[in-house]
Amino acid sequence: MKFNVRARGYDRAEVEAYLGELAHAHADQMATAAERIHSQAETIEELSAQIETLRKTEGKVTRSLLMLSQFANRAEEQAREYASVERERLENFRARWEAYATATVETAYPHFVEELNAMASEYAKGLGRCLVEDLFLGADPMYRDYLAEEERTREKTEAFHIEDLLRRLSEE
């Protein structure tokens, strides 16, 4: 802005009017800045309150997670204990039924038990022989020839079948 020159300097009214405009503009800027500062302060207070709420909530969540973890550990431990007790109970139940069935069969069919024991013994021998032959000797071609010759010359005997056993039991 340019001021008119008068006697003894610039026109005093123009300078004062200009300074008034500057003061008014400055006051407006200061008011706007004060409003922004006040608004920012309120935002800071709200955010601080939210942070405090979140900190309290975090503590509650942490305690809840800890309690849930402890509860889960106790539940798992109780489930294992229950499973162990239940397994033992079922094993005892099975053992009692086995003993009962064995005693009943031994009393009612003593020859049947002897035949079953003989069959089990033969089965175990056969299984052992098969395992030895298949696992250790099965790859040897000379052993296969030996088995073929033994099969050809072996005397054929009638095998004991479960049908024969059932027929004999029903006749008694």
Number of C-alpha atoms within 10 A of each C-alpha: 4 7 13 10 10 9 6 7 9 13 13 14 10 13 15 11 11 14 12 12 12 12 12 12 12 12 12 12 12 12 12 12 12 12 12 12 12 12 12 12 12 12 12 12 12 12 12 12 12 12 12 12 12 12 12 12 12 12 12 12 12 12 12 12 12 12 12 12 12 12 12 12 12 12 12 12 12 12 12 12 12 12 12 12 12 12 12 12 12 12 12 12 12 12 12 12 12 12 12 12 12 13 13 12 14 14 11 11 13 12 13 16 15 12 13 13 12 12 14 12 12 12 12 12 12 12 12 12 12 14 13 12 16 12 10 10 14 14 11 11 10 11 13 14 11 11 13 12 11 11 11 10 9 9 8 8 6 6 7 10 9 10 9 11 14 11 10 11 12 8 7 6
